[in-house]
């Protein structure tokens, strides 16, 4: 196993992210699924410069992006988007794409359960054909009920992956599992023993960095080893901004934001976070490194 990270949680140039994680012992990045923002022409030399490999990418299933949409044109456009992320991963020599099928923070369905399941299976099968040609693995990620109605647990993601194709797998996220799973270690064993655990996202029960909550990380790493998982532990700490007088982090909020689009800001805020200062954000990564590196080395 090795440490990886997403880079959507703070709006900053990719090079700043890579410089930070290289110093702290991270080996790869699961880059934001925005091929036009993170062009391979610009990203590849930066990855090489810092000796960080592309583990994969995560779809940013926002706005009109929705594989469970009732509108056929909307589904087709969403398929094209996910395919473009697969292509980006291929061009960066990545391993996998983490896919959230339905729009994040959309909590009302477009159709019946049977209709939406078929729409998503058909859409993912189309992506699957492209991913197989590119040599990129697909990992379906369930989110908690407050971010999606469609897919919330590991067993649901496992059932969906099996319908899509034999090489389609699952991504499990510790934060979402803390909310939705009766026993997250049992859920890991179920997916892992099926040979379908392709990616793992890590954050505490409070979505802070590993080491700042109540997750038993020693047991977590032992369980992953038990099922033969040897991939990335991808950092996805999404710190809620404490706006009260009792905040323990006086330096948490970025007061001079640079280069953040309204869409990025909305996405970060919709996930319960805000504009984080570089000092605070770096502290999250330092904590994750100190917590996890001794357990996986």
C-alpha positions as CSV (number, residue, x, y, z in Angstrom):
1,X,0.0,0.0,0.0
2,X,1.0,3.6,-0.5
3,X,-0.3,7.1,0.2
4,X,-2.1,9.0,-2.5
5,X,-4.4,12.0,-2.5
6,X,-7.2,13.9,-4.3
7,X,-6.5,17.5,-5.1
8,X,-10.0,19.0,-5.3
9,X,-10.3,19.9,-1.6
10,X,-8.3,23.1,-1.9
11,X,-8.1,25.4,-5.0
12,X,-4.3,25.6,-5.6
13,X,-2.0,25.0,-8.5
14,X,-1.2,21.3,-9.1
15,X,2.5,22.0,-8.5
16,X,1.9,23.2,-5.0
17,X,0.0,20.0,-4.2
18,X,2.7,17.8,-5.7
19,X,5.5,19.6,-3.8
20,X,3.6,19.2,-0.5
21,X,2.8,15.5,-0.8
22,X,6.3,14.6,-2.1
23,X,7.8,16.0,1.1
24,X,5.4,14.0,3.2
25,X,5.9,10.6,1.7
26,X,3.0,10.4,-0.7
27,X,3.7,8.4,-3.9
28,X,0.7,9.2,-6.2
29,X,-2.2,11.4,-6.9
30,X,-5.8,10.7,-7.9
31,X,-6.3,13.8,-9.9
32,X,-9.5,15.7,-10.2
33,X,-11.6,14.6,-13.1
34,X,-11.4,17.8,-15.1
35,X,-9.4,17.0,-18.3
36,X,-9.7,20.6,-19.6
37,X,-8.3,22.0,-16.3
38,X,-5.6,19.4,-15.8
39,X,-4.4,18.9,-19.3
40,X,-2.0,16.0,-19.7
41,X,0.4,18.2,-21.5
42,X,0.7,20.4,-18.4
43,X,0.3,17.7,-15.8
44,X,2.7,15.1,-17.1
45,X,5.9,17.1,-16.7
46,X,4.9,18.2,-13.2
47,X,4.3,14.6,-12.1
48,X,7.7,13.7,-13.5
49,X,9.4,16.7,-11.9
50,X,8.2,15.6,-8.4
51,X,8.4,11.9,-8.9
52,X,4.7,11.5,-8.2
53,X,2.8,9.0,-10.3
54,X,-0.9,9.3,-11.4
55,X,-2.8,6.6,-9.5
56,X,-6.0,7.6,-11.3
57,X,-8.8,10.2,-11.3
58,X,-12.1,10.8,-9.6
59,X,-15.2,11.9,-11.5
60,X,-16.5,15.3,-10.4
61,X,-20.2,14.4,-11.0
62,X,-21.6,17.8,-10.7
63,X,-24.3,20.0,-12.3
64,X,-25.7,18.2,-15.4
65,X,-23.3,15.2,-15.1
66,X,-25.5,12.3,-14.1
67,X,-25.5,8.7,-15.4
68,X,-28.8,8.2,-13.7
69,X,-30.6,11.1,-15.5
70,X,-34.0,10.5,-17.0
71,X,-33.0,12.7,-20.0
72,X,-31.2,10.5,-22.6
73,X,-29.1,13.4,-24.0
74,X,-28.0,14.2,-20.5
75,X,-26.9,10.6,-19.9
76,X,-25.1,10.5,-23.2
77,X,-23.2,13.7,-22.3
78,X,-22.3,12.3,-18.9
79,X,-21.0,9.2,-20.5
80,X,-18.8,11.3,-22.8
81,X,-17.5,13.2,-19.8
82,X,-16.6,10.0,-17.9
83,X,-14.9,8.6,-21.0
84,X,-12.8,11.8,-21.2
85,X,-11.6,11.3,-17.7
86,X,-10.6,7.7,-18.6
87,X,-8.6,9.0,-21.5
88,X,-6.9,11.5,-19.2
89,X,-5.9,8.7,-16.8
90,X,-4.6,6.7,-19.7
91,X,-2.5,9.6,-21.0
92,X,-1.0,10.1,-17.5
93,X,-0.2,6.3,-17.2
94,X,-2.7,6.0,-14.4
95,X,-4.3,2.8,-13.0
96,X,-8.0,3.5,-12.3
97,X,-10.9,5.9,-12.4
98,X,-13.2,6.3,-9.5
99,X,-16.8,6.9,-10.7
100,X,-19.7,8.4,-8.7
101,X,-22.6,7.5,-11.0
102,X,-25.2,10.1,-9.9
103,X,-24.9,13.8,-9.4
104,X,-23.3,14.6,-6.0
105,X,-25.8,16.3,-3.6
106,X,-28.8,15.3,-5.8
107,X,-31.0,13.4,-3.4
108,X,-34.2,13.0,-5.4
109,X,-34.5,10.4,-8.1
110,X,-35.4,10.9,-11.8
111,X,-37.1,7.6,-12.2
112,X,-38.0,4.3,-10.5
113,X,-35.3,2.2,-8.9
114,X,-35.5,-0.2,-11.8
115,X,-35.3,2.5,-14.5
116,X,-32.3,4.2,-12.9
117,X,-30.4,1.0,-12.3
118,X,-30.8,0.1,-16.0
119,X,-29.8,3.6,-17.1
120,X,-26.6,3.5,-14.9
121,X,-25.7,-0.1,-15.9
122,X,-26.1,0.8,-19.6
123,X,-24.1,4.0,-19.3
124,X,-21.3,2.3,-17.3
125,X,-21.1,-0.5,-19.8
126,X,-20.4,2.0,-22.5
127,X,-17.6,3.6,-20.4
128,X,-16.4,0.1,-19.5
129,X,-15.7,-0.7,-23.2
130,X,-13.6,2.5,-23.5
131,X,-11.8,1.8,-20.2
132,X,-10.9,-1.7,-21.2
133,X,-9.3,-0.4,-24.4
134,X,-7.4,2.1,-22.4
135,X,-6.2,-0.3,-19.8
136,X,-7.9,1.7,-17.0
137,X,-9.8,0.0,-14.2
138,X,-13.2,1.3,-13.2
139,X,-14.0,1.6,-9.5
140,X,-17.6,2.5,-8.5
141,X,-17.8,4.6,-5.3
142,X,-20.9,4.7,-3.0
143,X,-21.5,8.0,-1.1
144,X,-23.5,8.7,2.0
145,X,-27.2,9.3,1.9
146,X,-26.8,13.1,2.3
147,X,-24.8,13.3,-0.9
148,X,-26.7,10.8,-3.1
149,X,-29.8,8.6,-3.0
150,X,-28.5,6.2,-5.6
151,X,-25.6,4.2,-4.1
152,X,-24.7,4.3,-0.4
153,X,-23.1,0.9,0.6
154,X,-20.3,-1.4,-0.5
155,X,-22.7,-4.3,-1.3
156,X,-24.7,-2.0,-3.6
157,X,-21.5,-0.9,-5.4
158,X,-20.4,-4.5,-5.7
159,X,-23.7,-5.6,-7.3
160,X,-23.5,-2.7,-9.8
161,X,-19.8,-3.5,-10.6
162,X,-20.7,-7.2,-11.3
163,X,-23.4,-6.1,-13.7
164,X,-21.1,-3.8,-15.6
165,X,-18.3,-6.2,-16.4
166,X,-15.8,-8.7,-14.9
167,X,-13.1,-6.1,-14.6
168,X,-15.2,-3.4,-13.0
169,X,-14.6,-2.9,-9.3
170,X,-15.4,-0.8,-6.2
171,X,-13.9,2.2,-4.4
172,X,-14.6,2.3,-0.7
173,X,-14.5,5.6,1.2
174,X,-14.0,5.5,5.0
175,X,-16.0,8.6,5.7
176,X,-19.0,7.4,3.8
177,X,-18.7,3.9,5.3
178,X,-18.7,5.4,8.8
179,X,-22.2,6.7,8.1
180,X,-23.7,3.9,6.0
181,X,-22.1,0.5,6.9
182,X,-23.2,-1.5,9.9
183,X,-19.6,-2.8,10.1
184,X,-17.1,-1.1,7.7
185,X,-14.5,-3.9,8.3
186,X,-17.0,-6.5,7.2
187,X,-17.8,-4.4,4.1
188,X,-14.1,-4.2,3.2
189,X,-13.9,-8.0,3.6
190,X,-17.0,-8.5,1.4
191,X,-15.7,-6.4,-1.5
192,X,-12.0,-7.5,-1.0
193,X,-12.7,-11.2,-1.0
194,X,-14.7,-10.8,-4.2
195,X,-11.6,-9.4,-5.8
196,X,-13.3,-6.1,-6.5
197,X,-11.5,-3.6,-4.1
198,X,-9.7,-1.3,-6.5
199,X,-9.4,1.9,-4.5
200,X,-9.7,3.2,-0.9
201,X,-10.3,6.8,0.1
202,X,-9.3,7.7,3.6
203,X,-10.6,10.3,6.0
204,X,-11.9,10.3,9.6
205,X,-15.4,9.9,10.8
206,X,-15.5,13.7,11.0
207,X,-13.9,13.9,7.5
208,X,-10.7,15.4,8.9
209,X,-7.3,13.8,8.3
210,X,-6.6,10.3,9.5
211,X,-5.5,10.7,13.1
212,X,-8.0,13.4,14.0
213,X,-11.0,11.2,14.7
214,X,-12.1,7.8,16.0
215,X,-11.2,5.4,13.1
216,X,-9.0,2.5,14.2
217,X,-6.4,2.9,11.4
218,X,-4.3,-0.1,12.6
219,X,-7.3,-2.4,12.3
220,X,-8.2,-0.8,8.9
221,X,-4.7,-1.4,7.4
222,X,-4.7,-5.0,8.8
223,X,-8.1,-5.6,7.3
224,X,-6.9,-4.3,3.9
225,X,-3.9,-6.6,4.1
226,X,-6.1,-9.5,5.0
227,X,-8.0,-9.2,1.8
228,X,-4.9,-8.6,-0.3
229,X,-5.3,-5.0,-1.0
230,X,-2.1,-3.4,-2.1
231,X,-3.2,-0.1,-3.8
232,X,-3.5,3.5,-2.7
233,X,-4.9,5.0,0.4
234,X,-6.2,8.2,-1.1
235,X,-6.4,11.1,1.3
236,X,-9.8,12.9,1.0
237,X,-10.0,15.0,4.1
238,X,-12.8,17.6,3.7
239,X,-12.6,19.9,6.8
240,X,-15.7,21.7,7.8
241,X,-15.0,25.4,8.4
242,X,-15.5,26.2,12.1
243,X,-17.0,29.7,12.3
244,X,-17.6,29.7,16.0
245,X,-15.5,31.5,18.8
246,X,-14.4,28.1,20.1
247,X,-12.6,27.1,16.9
248,X,-9.3,25.3,17.6
249,X,-7.9,26.5,14.2
250,X,-7.6,30.3,14.1
251,X,-5.7,30.0,10.8
252,X,-8.2,27.7,9.1
253,X,-9.8,30.0,6.5
254,X,-8.0,31.4,3.4
255,X,-8.4,35.1,3.5
256,X,-6.9,35.9,0.1
257,X,-8.1,33.2,-2.3
258,X,-6.6,33.1,-5.8
259,X,-7.7,31.3,-8.9
260,X,-10.9,29.6,-7.7
261,X,-13.8,29.5,-10.1
262,X,-17.4,29.8,-8.8
263,X,-18.0,26.2,-9.7
264,X,-15.0,25.0,-7.7
265,X,-16.1,27.1,-4.7
266,X,-19.7,25.7,-4.9
267,X,-18.4,22.1,-5.1
268,X,-16.1,22.6,-2.0
269,X,-18.9,24.3,0.0
270,X,-21.5,21.8,-1.0
271,X,-19.2,19.1,0.6
272,X,-19.4,21.0,3.9
273,X,-16.0,22.7,3.6
274,X,-14.8,26.1,2.5
275,X,-11.7,28.0,1.4
276,X,-8.9,26.5,3.6
277,X,-5.6,28.2,4.3
278,X,-2.4,26.6,3.0
279,X,-1.1,26.4,6.6
280,X,-4.2,24.5,7.8
281,X,-4.4,22.3,4.7
282,X,-0.7,21.3,5.1
283,X,-1.3,20.4,8.7
284,X,-4.0,17.9,7.6
285,X,-1.5,16.2,5.3
286,X,1.2,16.2,7.9
287,X,-1.2,14.5,10.3
288,X,-2.3,11.9,7.7
289,X,1.3,11.1,6.9
290,X,2.3,10.7,10.5
291,X,-0.7,8.4,11.1
292,X,-0.6,6.2,8.1
293,X,3.0,5.8,6.9
294,X,4.2,3.9,10.0
295,X,1.3,1.4,9.4
296,X,1.9,0.7,5.8
297,X,5.7,0.6,5.6
